[in-house]
Amino acid sequence: MESLYFVLVVVCISLLSGGGGGGGVAGQSTDPPPSTTEVVPDPTTDLPPDTTDPGSTSEPGYDCSTDGIFADLEFCEYYHSCQNGVHAWIKCQSNFLFDLRYMGCNYPEYTDCGNRTRPDGYPGTVTPPDPATTPGTGYQCPPEDGNYPDPGDCTAFYQCYQGIAYRQRCPFPLRFDIAQQVCNHPGFVDCGDRPVPDPRRK
């Protein structure tokens, strides 16, 4: 039985390798049979791209000359991200809405959409405390909106919007990367003279 198995394996290998070495089955061609199937082009190749979900696409004509995060002026659940002239139109995750006070996605009940369209089914807005009275900022924003390092803490930064500073902290163990304008792995961040606080102290 083992020798028959061995012969079948040798014949199969010979057939698969194009019949090299003269080992084919007598009376059978090693050429593949003629194709009887018709080649039909893939129907998805001729379809235009789907533009109904703007989730993280680029909006034509959006001015991305300044890097940063910007609220969408029409829809409360979307915002614009510009990085090195590259634009992305992004929908907030987990049914959050884009909050102008914090320049980030926030719970719907704490987000005032103003004149922007609030999606159906989202909870109403509760009036949060005035950000100007939020203790602990004391940071003087530059004239241009954006993210700026906290000079006293490498793990924190300030989001400046319309002259108001909102202090943000990077998740542990990340640090604020000035060059990339994001929280980044400590191995990629040069803190310079910004101290790194002891994570055991609150």
C-alpha positions as CSV (number, residue, x, y, z in Angstrom):
1,M,0.0,0.0,0.0
2,E,2.8,2.4,0.8
3,S,4.5,1.9,-2.6
4,L,1.2,2.7,-4.4
5,Y,0.9,5.9,-2.3
6,F,4.5,6.8,-3.2
7,V,3.8,6.2,-6.9
8,L,0.7,8.4,-6.8
9,V,2.6,11.2,-5.0
10,V,5.3,11.0,-7.7
11,V,2.8,11.1,-10.5
12,C,1.0,14.1,-8.9
13,I,4.2,16.0,-8.4
14,S,5.2,15.3,-12.0
15,L,1.8,16.5,-13.3
16,L,1.9,19.6,-11.2
17,S,5.4,20.5,-12.2
18,G,4.6,20.3,-15.9
19,G,5.5,16.7,-16.5
20,G,9.3,17.3,-16.2
21,G,11.4,14.2,-16.3
22,G,9.1,12.3,-18.6
23,G,6.9,11.0,-15.8
24,G,3.4,11.5,-17.0
25,V,0.4,9.2,-17.3
26,A,0.4,7.4,-20.7
27,G,-2.3,8.7,-23.1
28,Q,-2.9,11.9,-21.1
29,S,-1.9,15.4,-22.2
30,T,0.0,17.6,-19.7
31,D,-1.5,20.7,-21.3
32,P,-4.3,22.3,-19.3
33,P,-7.8,21.8,-20.7
34,P,-9.2,24.7,-22.7
35,S,-11.1,27.3,-20.6
36,T,-14.8,27.3,-21.1
37,T,-15.5,30.1,-18.6
38,E,-16.1,33.7,-19.7
39,V,-14.0,36.3,-18.0
40,V,-16.3,39.0,-16.6
41,P,-14.8,42.3,-15.3
42,D,-15.2,42.9,-11.6
43,P,-18.3,45.2,-11.3
44,T,-16.8,47.1,-8.4
45,T,-14.0,48.5,-10.5
46,D,-16.4,50.7,-12.5
47,L,-18.3,52.2,-9.6
48,P,-17.6,55.7,-8.4
49,P,-16.4,56.0,-4.8
50,D,-19.0,56.1,-2.0
51,T,-19.3,59.6,-0.8
52,T,-22.3,59.2,1.5
53,D,-20.2,58.6,4.6
54,P,-17.7,61.4,5.3
55,G,-16.3,59.5,8.3
56,S,-12.6,60.2,7.7
57,T,-12.3,61.6,4.2
58,S,-11.1,64.8,2.7
59,E,-13.6,67.5,2.0
60,P,-12.9,69.2,-1.4
61,G,-11.9,72.8,-1.0
62,Y,-11.2,72.9,2.7
63,D,-8.4,75.3,3.5
64,C,-5.7,73.3,5.4
65,S,-3.0,76.0,5.4
66,T,-2.9,75.9,9.2
67,D,-2.2,72.7,11.2
68,G,-4.7,71.8,13.9
69,I,-8.1,70.6,14.9
70,F,-11.1,72.7,13.7
71,A,-14.9,72.3,14.3
72,D,-17.1,71.6,11.3
73,L,-19.3,74.6,10.8
74,E,-22.3,72.6,9.8
75,F,-22.4,69.3,11.6
76,C,-21.8,69.0,15.4
77,E,-20.5,65.4,15.3
78,Y,-17.7,66.2,12.8
79,Y,-14.4,68.1,12.9
80,H,-11.5,68.8,10.6
81,S,-7.9,67.8,11.2
82,C,-5.1,69.5,9.2
83,Q,-1.5,68.2,9.4
84,N,1.2,69.4,7.0
85,G,-1.5,70.5,4.5
86,V,-3.3,67.2,4.6
87,H,-7.0,67.4,5.5
88,A,-9.2,64.8,7.1
89,W,-12.9,65.2,7.9
90,I,-13.5,63.0,11.0
91,K,-16.6,61.9,12.9
92,C,-16.4,61.8,16.6
93,Q,-16.3,58.3,18.1
94,S,-18.9,56.7,20.4
95,N,-21.7,59.1,19.5
96,F,-19.7,62.1,20.9
97,L,-20.0,65.6,19.6
98,F,-17.3,68.1,18.8
99,D,-17.1,70.6,21.7
100,L,-15.9,74.1,20.8
101,R,-14.8,74.9,24.4
102,Y,-12.3,72.0,24.5
103,M,-11.7,71.6,20.8
104,G,-12.3,67.8,21.1
105,C,-15.0,65.2,21.1
106,N,-17.1,65.3,24.3
107,Y,-20.3,63.7,25.7
108,P,-23.4,65.1,24.0
109,E,-25.0,66.3,27.2
110,Y,-22.0,68.5,27.8
111,T,-21.6,69.9,24.3
112,D,-23.3,73.0,23.1
113,C,-23.6,72.7,19.3
114,G,-24.5,76.4,18.8
115,N,-25.7,76.9,15.2
116,R,-24.3,73.5,14.1
117,T,-26.7,70.7,13.3
118,R,-27.1,68.3,16.3
119,P,-27.8,64.7,15.2
120,D,-31.3,63.3,16.0
121,G,-31.4,61.1,19.1
122,Y,-28.5,62.7,21.0
123,P,-29.1,63.8,24.6
124,G,-29.7,67.5,25.3
125,T,-27.1,69.9,26.5
126,V,-26.4,70.5,30.2
127,T,-24.6,73.8,30.9
128,P,-21.0,73.0,31.9
129,P,-18.9,75.4,34.0
130,D,-17.5,78.4,32.2
131,P,-14.0,77.4,30.9
132,A,-12.7,80.9,31.7
133,T,-13.2,80.1,35.4
134,T,-11.6,76.6,35.2
135,P,-8.8,76.7,37.8
136,G,-5.2,75.7,37.0
137,T,-4.9,77.1,33.5
138,G,-3.1,80.5,34.0
139,Y,-1.5,79.9,30.5
140,Q,-1.4,82.9,28.1
141,C,-2.4,81.6,24.7
142,P,-0.5,82.9,21.6
143,P,-2.7,84.6,19.0
144,E,-3.0,81.5,16.8
145,D,-5.3,78.6,17.9
146,G,-3.6,75.2,18.4
147,N,-1.9,72.9,20.9
148,Y,1.1,74.2,22.9
149,P,3.4,72.5,25.4
150,D,3.0,73.0,29.1
151,P,6.4,74.5,30.1
152,G,6.1,73.0,33.6
153,D,5.0,69.4,32.6
154,C,6.1,67.3,29.7
155,T,3.1,65.1,30.0
156,A,0.6,68.0,29.5
157,F,-0.3,70.6,26.9
158,Y,-2.7,73.5,26.3
159,Q,-5.3,73.6,23.7
160,C,-5.9,77.2,22.8
161,Y,-9.1,78.3,21.1
162,Q,-10.1,81.9,20.7
163,G,-7.5,83.0,23.3
164,I,-8.7,80.5,26.0
165,A,-6.4,77.8,27.2
166,Y,-7.6,74.3,28.1
167,R,-5.1,72.2,29.9
168,Q,-4.9,68.6,28.7
169,R,-2.9,65.7,30.1
170,C,-1.5,62.9,28.0
171,P,-2.4,59.3,29.0
172,F,0.3,57.6,31.0
173,P,3.1,57.0,30.0
174,L,2.9,59.3,27.0
175,R,4.4,62.8,26.7
176,F,3.5,65.8,24.6
177,D,5.5,65.9,21.4
178,I,5.9,69.5,20.3
179,A,7.0,68.6,16.7
180,Q,4.1,66.2,16.1
181,Q,1.5,68.1,18.2
182,V,0.3,64.9,19.8
183,C,0.9,62.7,22.8
184,N,3.6,60.3,21.9
185,H,5.8,57.4,23.3
186,P,8.5,58.7,25.7
187,G,11.2,57.3,23.4
188,F,10.1,59.6,20.6
189,V,9.7,62.8,22.7
190,D,12.5,65.3,23.6
191,C,11.1,67.0,26.7
192,G,14.0,69.5,26.8
193,D,13.7,71.5,30.0
194,R,10.1,70.5,30.6
195,P,10.0,68.2,33.7
196,V,8.3,64.8,33.8
197,P,6.3,64.5,37.0
198,D,6.4,61.4,39.1
199,P,3.3,59.4,38.0
200,R,2.8,58.2,41.6
201,R,2.0,61.7,42.7
202,K,-1.3,63.3,41.9
